[in-house]
Amino acid sequence: MESLHTELMRNLSSPLSSLVLQVVVILVSARVCGWLVRGLGQPRVIGEILAGILLGPSLLQVLCKDLHSFLFPQSSLQHLYVLSQLGVLLFMFIVGLELDVTALRSKARAAVLISQTSIVIPFVSSLALSFWLFPDYGPRNSGTLAFALFMGISMSITAFPVLARILQEQGLIRTPLGAMAITCAAANDVMGWCLLAVVVGLVHDGNGMGSIWTIGLSIAYAGFMLLVVRRLLRRRSDVAVSTRKLATRTLATGKLPTTKLPSGLVALACIALLTSAWITEMIGIHALFGAFLMGITIPDRPGLKRRLIARTGDVTTLVLLPLFFAYSGLRTQIGLLDDLQSWLVCAVVLCVAILGKFGGTMLAARITDHSWRESCVLGALMNTRGLMELIVLNIGYDLGILGPKIFTIMVVMAVVTTMMTGPIVQLLTPVVPRAKQTQRAANVLRHSDS
């Protein structure tokens, strides 16, 4: 009996056994929390975020430390991290596939203005706030400038994957407004990562010259993919059936065609997206932008794109992506806010974040001839910070730029601003009947084919 117990414990502590158990617990928790928040009018992604926070030191470790240590030993989190990042890469590839690039050509100027305004205003407003916070919340081993710059980045970032997931669940990702939001968020986060490279360079080397190479290589790679690779793939794409007939039949029936996409083509697409992700990671910006860029680069063939999405979508959104949110939540400690002053500071940070991001985006959108309703929707969407910001915050925490309390305050701000997005978008976005959505999509497809 003792040998059986020893063998059982050894098997339970193996890396594979630990990872499988973690995935099961996370998926069950994410589904339960997602179902609960859906009843409150929140998108399911909020439930997945909260599930990760509840499974971490904020609740589970407090209530049952032994169970938390058994489910999520520190030595096993690296495996969960790698698996969660794979889910994000696949999801951003799907978002790139669904983005209608041709519909944005006439709105490129508006997208640039909105995205840059949504960075500049919250960044500048947070600089003044950070100088007020530094004496009490800034770490002693880091200068005021690095702390202020990092606070500015944290206030300016938009949660690209979370925003895309909300748009997907709200049925807006194929609309012009959804496409504009995705484009603005992509430009916003690219600039955010470039600013992050400058701050990290200042911390490590005392200068930010390395970031010049990052920005230059990023622009060059994006131009190469969109201007060269995209055209080559479009010329050589040989779809087995007529694209127009396939798109018309898909839209008319509401179902995907029965013809399966060749496995070799799916494998080639996965290899391409992972290669693109690796290149952007080596350049110095996040790998998810490489995956997103690869999705955009694939030729605009509705049948090909829809079947690629069908082959990769379910496993990505239902299994892999919740792991990304859960992993980030496991590193959050809400219990550090244990006094009134901390919560008052948290309220001030939240107000500055909302006024800067929401208000700045809304004004920029209104200047670019969007209606007030559309401007408010864009402001709410760009105000989504979510777990993408937690990645940035964890980098700052690991570098010693952010202290434990300000880190937790920023996490609370990220979660609250993300939870605001769904209700605001639902309130301001009229419900469009499915038939009208189908007709609108058909018009877009006919325009892109011509």
C-alpha positions in Angstrom: 0.0 0.0 0.0 2.8 2.4 0.8 4.5 1.7 -2.5 1.2 2.3 -4.3 0.8 5.6 -2.5 4.4 6.6 -3.4 3.8 5.7 -7.1 0.6 7.7 -7.2 2.2 10.8 -5.7 5.1 10.5 -8.2 2.7 10.3 -11.1 0.7 13.3 -9.8 3.8 15.4 -9.6 5.0 14.6 -13.1 5.0 17.7 -15.5 2.4 16.2 -17.8 0.1 15.1 -15.1 0.3 18.5 -13.4 -0.3 20.4 -16.7 -3.3 18.2 -17.6 -4.9 18.8 -14.2 -4.3 22.5 -14.4 -5.9 22.7 -17.9 -9.0 20.8 -16.6 -9.4 23.0 -13.5 -8.9 26.2 -15.6 -11.4 25.2 -18.3 -14.1 24.2 -15.8 -13.6 27.4 -13.8 -13.6 29.5 -17.0 -16.8 27.9 -18.2 -18.6 28.4 -14.9 -17.4 32.0 -14.4 -18.2 32.7 -18.1 -21.8 31.4 -17.6 -22.2 33.5 -14.5 -21.0 36.8 -16.0 -23.1 36.2 -19.1 -26.1 36.4 -16.9 -24.9 39.8 -15.8 -24.5 41.1 -19.4 -20.7 40.7 -19.5 -18.9 38.9 -22.3 -17.5 35.5 -21.5 -14.0 36.7 -21.6 -14.5 38.6 -18.3 -15.5 35.3 -16.7 -12.2 33.8 -18.0 -10.2 36.7 -16.5 -12.0 36.4 -13.2 -11.5 32.7 -13.1 -7.7 33.1 -13.4 -7.7 35.7 -10.6 -9.8 33.5 -8.3 -7.6 30.5 -8.9 -4.5 32.5 -7.9 -3.2 34.1 -4.7 -6.1 36.5 -4.6 -8.6 33.8 -3.4 -7.6 30.1 -3.7 -4.2 30.5 -2.1 -5.8 32.5 0.8 -8.6 30.0 1.4 -6.7 26.8 0.8 -2.9 27.2 0.5 -2.2 23.5 0.2 -4.7 23.0 -2.6 -3.3 25.9 -4.5 0.3 24.6 -4.1 -0.9 21.2 -5.3 -2.7 22.5 -8.4 -0.3 25.3 -9.4 3.2 24.5 -8.1 5.7 27.2 -9.1 7.8 24.8 -11.1 4.9 24.0 -13.4 3.8 27.5 -14.4 6.3 27.7 -17.2 4.6 24.9 -19.1 1.2 26.6 -18.6 2.7 29.9 -19.9 4.0 28.3 -23.1 0.6 26.6 -23.8 -1.3 29.9 -23.1 1.0 31.9 -25.5 0.3 29.3 -28.2 -3.4 30.0 -27.8 -2.9 33.7 -28.1 -0.9 33.3 -31.3 -3.6 31.2 -32.9 -6.3 33.6 -31.8 -4.6 36.6 -33.2 -4.0 34.8 -36.5 -7.8 34.2 -36.6 -8.4 37.9 -35.9 -6.1 38.8 -38.8 -8.0 36.4 -41.1 -11.3 38.1 -40.2 -10.1 41.6 -40.6 -11.2 43.2 -43.9 -8.2 45.2 -44.9 -9.7 46.6 -48.1 -12.5 48.3 -46.1 -9.9 50.2 -44.1 -8.0 51.8 -46.9 -10.3 54.8 -47.0 -10.1 55.2 -43.2 -6.3 54.8 -42.7 -5.9 58.4 -41.7 -8.7 58.2 -39.2 -7.2 55.0 -37.7 -3.8 56.6 -37.3 -5.2 59.7 -35.6 -7.5 57.8 -33.2 -4.8 55.3 -32.2 -2.1 57.9 -31.6 -4.5 60.2 -29.7 -5.5 57.2 -27.5 -1.8 56.9 -26.6 -0.7 60.5 -26.2 -3.5 61.8 -23.9 -3.4 59.0 -21.3 0.4 58.9 -21.5 0.7 62.6 -20.7 -1.9 62.6 -18.0 -0.3 59.6 -16.3 3.1 61.4 -16.2 1.7 64.0 -13.9 0.0 61.4 -11.8 3.1 59.3 -11.5 5.2 62.1 -10.0 2.5 62.4 -7.3 2.5 58.7 -6.6 6.3 58.0 -6.7 7.2 59.1 -3.1 4.7 56.6 -1.6 4.5 53.9 -4.3 7.6 54.1 -6.3 10.4 51.6 -5.6 13.6 53.0 -4.1 15.9 51.2 -6.5 14.3 52.8 -9.6 14.4 56.4 -10.7 11.4 58.7 -11.1 11.7 58.9 -14.9 11.6 55.2 -15.4 8.6 54.9 -13.1 6.7 57.7 -14.8 7.4 56.3 -18.3 6.2 52.9 -17.3 3.1 54.2 -15.7 2.4 56.1 -19.0 2.8 52.9 -21.0 0.5 51.0 -18.6 -2.2 53.7 -18.9 -1.9 53.8 -22.7 -2.0 50.1 -23.6 -5.1 48.5 -25.1 -5.8 44.8 -24.6 -5.6 43.7 -28.2 -6.7 40.0 -27.7 -9.4 41.0 -25.2 -10.8 43.7 -27.4 -10.9 41.3 -30.4 -12.6 38.7 -28.2 -15.3 41.1 -27.1 -15.9 42.2 -30.7 -16.2 38.6 -31.7 -18.7 37.8 -29.0 -20.7 41.0 -29.8 -20.8 40.1 -33.5 -19.0 43.4 -34.4 -15.7 42.0 -35.7 -16.8 42.1 -39.4 -18.4 45.5 -39.2 -16.6 48.7 -40.3 -16.7 49.9 -36.6 -15.2 46.7 -35.4 -12.5 46.7 -38.1 -11.6 50.3 -37.2 -11.3 49.3 -33.5 -9.1 46.4 -34.3 -6.8 48.5 -36.5 -6.6 51.3 -33.9 -5.8 48.7 -31.2 -3.1 47.1 -33.3 -1.4 50.4 -34.0 -1.8 51.4 -30.4 -0.1 48.3 -29.0 2.7 48.3 -31.6 3.5 51.8 -30.4 3.1 50.7 -26.8 5.6 47.9 -27.3 8.1 50.3 -29.0 7.7 52.6 -26.0 8.2 49.7 -23.7 11.4 48.8 -25.5 12.7 52.4 -24.9 12.0 52.1 -21.1 13.6 48.7 -20.8 16.6 50.0 -22.7 16.8 52.9 -20.3 16.7 50.6 -17.3 19.3 48.1 -18.7 21.6 50.3 -20.7 20.9 53.8 -19.7 19.8 54.7 -23.2 17.1 53.8 -25.6 19.1 53.5 -28.9 18.2 49.9 -29.2 14.6 50.8 -29.6 15.3 52.6 -32.9 16.3 49.3 -34.5 13.1 47.8 -33.1 10.9 50.4 -34.6 12.7 50.4 -37.9 12.7 46.6 -38.3 9.0 46.4 -37.3 8.0 48.9 -40.0 10.2 47.2 -42.6 8.8 43.7 -41.8 5.2 44.9 -41.9 5.8 46.6 -45.2 7.4 43.5 -46.6 4.5 41.2 -45.5 1.8 43.5 -46.8 3.4 44.8 -50.0 5.4 41.8 -51.1 4.3 38.6 -49.5 0.6 39.4 -49.7 0.8 40.1 -53.5 2.8 36.9 -54.1 0.4 34.8 -52.2 -2.6 36.4 -54.0 -1.0 35.6 -57.4 -0.2 32.0 -56.6 -3.4 31.2 -54.6 -5.2 28.4 -56.4 -8.5 27.7 -54.7 -10.2 24.5 -55.8 -13.6 26.1 -56.2 -14.9 29.5 -57.4 -14.4 32.0 -54.6 -17.5 34.0 -55.5 -19.7 30.9 -55.7 -18.3 29.6 -52.4 -18.8 32.9 -50.6 -22.4 33.3 -52.0 -23.3 29.7 -51.0 -21.8 30.2 -47.5 -23.7 33.4 -46.9 -27.0 32.1 -48.3 -27.1 29.0 -46.2 -25.3 30.3 -43.2 -23.2 27.1 -43.2 -19.6 26.3 -44.3 -19.2 24.2 -47.4 -18.7 20.5 -46.9 -15.5 20.4 -48.9 -12.7 20.1 -46.3 -9.6 22.3 -46.4 -6.5 20.1 -47.3 -4.5 19.2 -44.2 -1.3 20.3 -46.0 -2.7 23.8 -46.5 -3.7 24.0 -42.8 -0.2 22.8 -41.7 1.4 25.4 -44.1 -0.7 28.2 -42.6 0.3 27.2 -39.0 4.0 27.0 -40.0 3.7 30.5 -41.6 2.0 32.1 -38.6 4.5 30.6 -36.2 7.4 31.8 -38.3 5.9 35.3 -38.5 5.4 35.3 -34.8 9.0 34.2 -34.2 10.3 37.0 -36.4 8.4 39.7 -34.6 9.5 38.2 -31.3 13.2 38.4 -32.4 12.6 42.0 -33.6 11.6 43.0 -30.1 7.8 43.4 -30.3 5.4 40.7 -29.1 5.0 37.5 -31.1 1.2 38.0 -31.3 1.7 40.8 -33.8 3.5 38.5 -36.1 0.6 36.0 -36.0 -1.9 38.8 -36.5 0.2 40.1 -39.5 0.2 36.7 -41.0 -3.6 36.5 -40.8 -3.8 39.8 -42.7 -1.3 38.7 -45.3 -3.2 35.6 -46.4 -5.1 36.5 -49.7 -8.6 37.8 -49.4 -10.4 34.6 -50.4 -13.5 34.3 -48.3 -13.8 30.5 -48.7 -10.2 29.9 -47.8 -10.3 32.2 -44.8 -13.6 30.9 -43.4 -12.5 27.3 -43.6 -9.2 28.1 -42.0 -11.1 29.8 -39.2 -13.4 26.8 -38.9 -10.5 24.4 -38.6 -8.6 26.4 -35.9 -11.3 28.4 -34.2 -13.0 26.1 -31.7 -9.9 24.6 -30.0 -8.3 28.1 -29.8 -11.2 30.0 -28.3 -12.6 27.3 -26.1 -9.4 25.6 -24.9 -6.2 27.5 -25.4 -7.2 31.1 -25.0 -8.7 30.7 -21.5 -5.3 29.4 -20.4 -3.8 32.8 -21.3 -6.2 34.7 -19.1 -5.8 32.2 -16.3 -2.0 32.3 -16.3 -2.0 36.1 -16.0 -4.6 35.9 -13.2 -2.5 33.5 -11.2 0.1 36.3 -10.7 -2.4 38.9 -9.3 -2.7 39.6 -5.6 -5.7 41.8 -4.7 -5.1 41.3 -1.0 -2.2 43.8 -1.1 -4.8 46.7 -1.1 -5.5 46.5 2.7 -6.1 50.2 3.7 -8.3 53.1 2.7 -5.5 55.2 1.2 -4.6 52.4 -1.2 -8.2 52.2 -2.4 -8.5 56.0 -2.8 -5.3 56.0 -4.8 -6.8 53.2 -6.9 -9.9 55.3 -7.5 -7.8 58.3 -8.7 -5.8 56.0 -11.0 -9.0 54.6 -12.4 -10.5 58.0 -13.1 -7.4 59.3 -14.8 -7.2 56.1 -16.9 -10.8 56.4 -18.1 -10.7 60.1 -18.8 -7.5 59.8 -20.7 -8.2 56.7 -22.8 -11.9 56.8 -23.2 -12.2 60.6 -23.5 -9.2 60.9 -25.8 -10.3 58.2 -28.2 -13.9 59.6 -28.2 -12.7 63.1 -29.2 -10.4 61.9 -31.9 -13.1 59.6 -33.4 -15.5 62.6 -33.4 -13.0 64.8 -35.2 -12.6 62.1 -37.9 -16.4 62.3 -38.7 -17.7 59.4 -36.6 -21.0 60.0 -34.9 -21.1 60.5 -31.2 -22.5 57.0 -30.7 -19.7 55.4 -32.8 -17.1 57.6 -31.0 -18.3 56.5 -27.6 -18.2 52.8 -28.7 -14.6 53.3 -30.0 -13.7 55.0 -26.7 -15.1 52.1 -24.7 -13.3 49.5 -26.8 -9.9 51.3 -26.7 -10.4 51.7 -23.0 -10.2 47.9 -22.7 -6.8 47.1 -21.0 -7.4 43.6 -19.7 -4.7 41.0 -19.3 -2.5 42.5 -22.1 -1.7 45.2 -19.6 -0.9 42.6 -17.0 1.9 41.3 -19.2 3.3 44.8 -19.3 2.8 45.3 -15.6 4.6 42.0 -14.8 7.6 43.1 -16.9 7.7 46.3 -14.9 7.4 44.4 -11.7 10.2 42.0 -12.6 12.5 44.9 -13.6 11.9 46.6 -10.2 10.2 49.6 -11.7 6.8 49.0 -10.2 6.4 48.2 -6.5 3.9 45.5 -5.2 1.1 47.9 -4.3 1.1 50.0 -7.4 1.3 46.8 -9.4 -1.9 45.6 -7.7 -3.6 49.0 -8.2 -2.9 48.9 -11.9 -4.3 45.4 -12.1 -7.5 46.5 -10.5 -7.7 49.4 -13.0 -7.1 47.0 -15.9 -9.9 44.6 -14.8 -12.4 47.4 -14.1 -11.9 49.2 -17.4 -12.3 45.9 -19.2 -15.5 45.1 -17.4 -16.9 48.5 -18.5 -16.5 47.7 -22.2 -19.1 45.1 -22.7 -22.1 46.9 -21.1 -21.2 50.2 -22.8 -20.9 48.6 -26.2 -24.2 46.7 -25.7 -25.9 49.9 -24.7 -24.7 52.0 -27.6 -24.7 49.4 -30.4 -28.1 48.7 -31.9 -29.0 45.1 -32.5 -28.8 44.4 -36.2 -31.0 41.5 -37.5 -29.0 38.5 -38.8 -30.4 38.9 -42.3 -29.1 42.5 -42.5 -25.7 41.3 -41.2 -25.6 38.6 -43.9 -26.5 41.1 -46.6 -23.9 43.6 -45.3 -21.2 40.9 -45.3 -22.2 39.9 -48.9 -21.8 43.5 -50.0 -18.3 43.6 -48.5 -17.3 40.4 -50.2 -18.6 41.6 -53.6 -16.7 44.8 -53.1 -13.4 43.0 -52.2 -13.8 40.5 -55.1 -14.1 43.4 -57.6 
